[in-house]
Amino acid sequence: MMGWSGSVEAATKVISHLVDNAVQHGVMADFFGDDVTVRLSVSEAHHLVIDVCDPNPSFPDFDAAKAGEPGSGLWWAQSLGADITWFIPPNASGKTVRATMKGDAHP
C-alpha cells in the first residue's frame, strides 16, 4: 500500500471505522453537501496518514469519542495503532479526522 510498511489489514479497519463515523455523525441535513472523502498518504517518516473529511465543522465530544464514549469507532481506530486528531482545514466548511499509523521499523 503506497510503499507503507505497516499492517494493511489494520489500516483498512481504521479507514472503515473513520468512514462509518463520518457517515453517522458528520453528514447531517444541516450542512451543505453530503460528501465524505478519504485521502491516504505516506509521510517522510514512513507513517500512513488517513484523512477522512466530512461537511460538519464541529466535533464537540472528540475526547469522549476517543475514550469510547458515546460510540467506539475512534476507540477501535486507536486500538489498531492509529493516533487520532481532527482539524478544520483552511478554506473548508467541514472537518478532517486524521489517523496517523506508524509503519514497521526501518533499518
Residue pairs with C-beta under 8 A, 6 or more apart in sequence:
1 8
1 11
1 40
1 48
2 40
2 41
2 42
2 48
3 42
4 11
4 42
4 46
4 48
4 103
5 46
5 103
5 104
5 106
6 48
6 81
6 101
6 102
6 103
6 104
7 81
10 80
10 81
10 101
11 48
11 50
11 101
13 76
13 77
13 80
14 50
14 77
14 80
14 81
14 82
14 99
14 101
15 38
15 50
15 52
15 99
17 73
17 74
17 76
17 77
18 38
18 50
18 52
18 73
18 74
18 77
18 97
18 99
19 36
19 38
19 52
20 73
21 52
21 65
21 71
21 73
21 74
21 97
22 36
22 52
22 53
22 54
22 97
23 36
23 54
24 71
25 54
25 56
25 71
26 36
26 54
26 55
26 56
26 94
26 95
27 34
27 36
27 54
27 55
27 56
28 55
28 56
31 55
31 56
31 57
31 93
31 94
32 55
32 93
33 55
33 94
34 55
35 53
35 54
35 55
36 52
36 53
36 54
37 51
37 52
37 53
38 50
38 51
38 52
38 53
39 49
39 50
39 51
39 53
40 48
40 49
40 50
40 51
41 48
41 49
41 51
42 48
42 49
42 103
43 49
43 100
46 102
46 103
46 106
47 100
47 101
47 102
47 103
48 100
48 101
48 103
49 98
49 99
49 100
50 82
50 98
50 99
50 100
50 101
51 96
51 97
51 98
52 96
52 97
52 98
52 99
53 89
53 92
53 94
53 95
53 96
53 97
54 94
54 95
54 97
55 93
55 94
56 94
56 95
57 88
57 92
57 93
57 94
57 95
58 95
59 65
59 86
59 95
59 97
61 69
61 70
62 74
62 86
64 70
65 71
65 73
65 74
65 75
66 74
66 75
66 78
66 84
67 75
68 74
68 75
74 84
74 97
77 84
77 99
78 84
80 101
81 101
81 102
82 99
82 100
82 101
83 99
83 100
83 101
84 97
84 98
84 99
85 97
85 98
85 100
86 95
86 96
86 97
86 98
87 95
87 96
87 98
88 94
88 95
88 96
89 95
89 96
